[in-house]
Amino acid sequence: MPNVRDEGHELTEEDKAALDEAINLAWSNDEFDSLLDLVSSEGTPKVYNYQHSTSGLTPLMVFAGKGRVGDVCMLLSLGANCNLQEKCGLTALKWAERENQEEAAEVIRKHAQNALADSSEQQQLLDKYMATINPEFVDVVLIEKLLKKICVDSKDGAILVFLPGWDDINKTRERLLVNPFFKDGSKFIIISLHSMVPSMEQKKVFKRPPQGCRKIILSTNISESAITIDDVVYVIDSGRMKEKSYDPYNNVSTLQSSWVSKASAKQREGRAGRCQPGICYHLYSKLRETSLPDFQVPEIKRMPIEELCLQVKLLDPHCKIEDFLQKTLDPPVPETISNAVAVLVDIGALSVDETLTDLGEKIGCLPVHPLTSKMIFFAILMNCLDPALTLACASDYRDPFTLPMLPNEKKRAAAAKFELASLYGGHSDQLAVMAAFECWKKAKNRGQEASFCSQYFISSSTMNMLEAMRKQLQRELIRKGFIPENVSSCNTNAHVPGIVHAVLVAGLYPMVGRFLPPKHGKRVVETTSGAKVRLHPQSLNFKLSFWKSNDYPLVIYDEITRGDGGMHIRNCTVIGPLPLLLLATEIVVAPAENDADDEDDDYDSADGAESDEDGMEIDGKLGTQQGERIMSSPDNLVMVVVDRWLYFGATALDVAQIYCLREQLSAAILFKNFLLLLGPMHILRLVFCPVMGYLGSHYQENLWSR
């Protein structure tokens, strides 16, 4: 579908055809997505006041006649003309009344009354302003001018500015610092308040400034209800917030700027003058206010629900998960449920018919995400518990690395994080967190916690919380009999990089990607689905040199996030192929000498992964004759196909060893032998001696990839 744009020209015939089709679908079939996309994403007066070429219907008439009050409010706030008439002379109000959509009709009536009440001069000013800005972005120029007006008109009282995220805070701060009016540090203190700024910086918001000095706080919604700043008199509400959500149709997390709810707007207003009379400036129109949702979308509708689905099966093993969740007050969409069930089936917690497995019962015992539980159990078997505990708790909390406050600190912060990651082989955001925790503990024991946190840009409060979470999780593992009281025997491989990488793969698989050649200096990763995703600038691997990424072409990541700047991966680890070959769901062997098409043919002709009655996946095997030919000599070159999209070259001997190691892993982790966790662990660990030795000594060996 073409994007409709207004560059000062008339709509093209293609644009008009797209709008005609969208209006037809909305009016006749109640299919509103196309019309909403056109009027909201690229909407201009020529679009939202467009009249159907045959009927004369406008988008406003369609939404009014269908009773879509929120969309009516949106169009009116954008400036849609409610006085336009279609071919029979009916306006949007008349269509709402004709279709008995009283609520929509009342909104249009009030809008018309308000429009009449407004002076023509005010309306002209508003129209001129709206024509110069994009309402979906924060107008930092307006905020700067409003701050100056407040400071000129009054002399006392701190000012709290609500902004969506760190980028907007930085833009506003930088603009103020170059403004001669605000540059005098004796008259103004500008403080950034964000969950990832250093705690010492956060504490500044509670200190009253000296007489004659004014405090300006640039904050995210952390200041809405979590804290009270008693000297705030003025609040500037941008009306925007960053909200983490989940797109079940593309299976990605989203972190995008959106309009606040009415409840949040009320909370922000209440921050003004908590201890004295105050004023709140909302930087959006009254019409926009009427279109705001009453409350934030419930978490069950905007987050992945694997953990919830597993708990449902633990509570009622015989129910269908979707049937159970549809009874909740705000049920998630079916795609969210099916995605969660697919993950639980992939890790062996559920069978394909949603039967709870023995492994699923054990995974559900721990108060963490099912994938994290799987990683912890794998770490126990590999005598690598400590790193897994840190990674598990860090994934459930926030990043311990703080944001540098000054431009000249950014390079030092990046170098500090790189130094920490190098302790476990480097090129890993997750392992940087793990190394940071270990070094922080040592520094704390030496009484050097403050200097360490300052040098490495670490949040002390976050580290203390991670330490408490780790202790709680370890106690839970001991209580349930998964590990002994003395955990030293569970950590003999805690500093072996190859095994640590394997533990990480066990917890993040199937979130696997491969690096593509960089374009325009940007590092791009191709994922299992074929999507091309950029690395976030704050990732350690953002500037990874291409020759190194060619040595280690694979990356494992925690999630893909879609933000205002597109899709990106924030936390990832560069890995060699061996951990993936051992832990992937399916590997298939094909002749190396064939070209790409022949490889695909051989692969397709091979039996795919099968499942036995307990749902355990077994690697596909080549036909007997072909297999004998390929594996006839240990030095034969073969192609290994992983999960039907990654290709690696190896010798027949390498492949035979990998298959043997996979069989041992499968027997202990993915099938009933895993239940020996409750029995003699020392016997089970004997099975893993070859696996641990191979991972420890070969994890950096690089098979050639296609």
Secondary structure, DSSP 4 states (H G I P E B T S, - for coil): -PPP--SSSPPPHHHHHHHHHHHHHHHHH---HHHHHHHHHS--HHHHT---TTT---HHHHHHHTT-HHHHHHHHHHT--TT---TTS--HHHHHHHTT-HHHHHHHHHHHHHHHHS-HHHHHHHHHHHHHS-TTS--HHHHHHHHHHHHHH---SEEEEE-SSHHHHHHHHHHHHHSTTT--TTTEEEEEE-TTS-HHHHHGGGSPPPTT-EEEEEE-GGGTTS---TTEEEEEE-SEEEEEEEETTTTEEEEEEEEPPHHHHHHHHHTTTSSS--EEEE-S-HHHHHHS-SSPPPGGGTS--HHHHHHHHHH-TTS-HHHHHTTSSSPPPHHHHHHHHHHHHHTTSB-TT-PBPHHHHHHTTSSS-HHHHHHHHHHHHTT-HHHHHHHHHHHHS--SBPPPSSGGGHHHHHHHHHHHHGGGTSSBHHHHHHHHHHHHHHHHHTT-HHHHHHHHTB-HHHHHHHHHHHHHHHHHHHHTTSS-SSGGGGGTTTT-HHHHHHHHHHHHTT-EEEEEEEETTEEEEEETTS-EEEEPTTSTTTT--HHHHHHS-EEEES-EEEETTEEEE-SEEEE-HHHHHHH-S-EEEEESSS-HHHHHHHHHHS---EE-TT--EE-----HHHHHHHTSSTT-EEEEEETTTEEEEEEHHHHHHHHHHHHHHIIIIISGGGGGGGS-HHHHHHHHHHHHHHHHHHTT---EE-
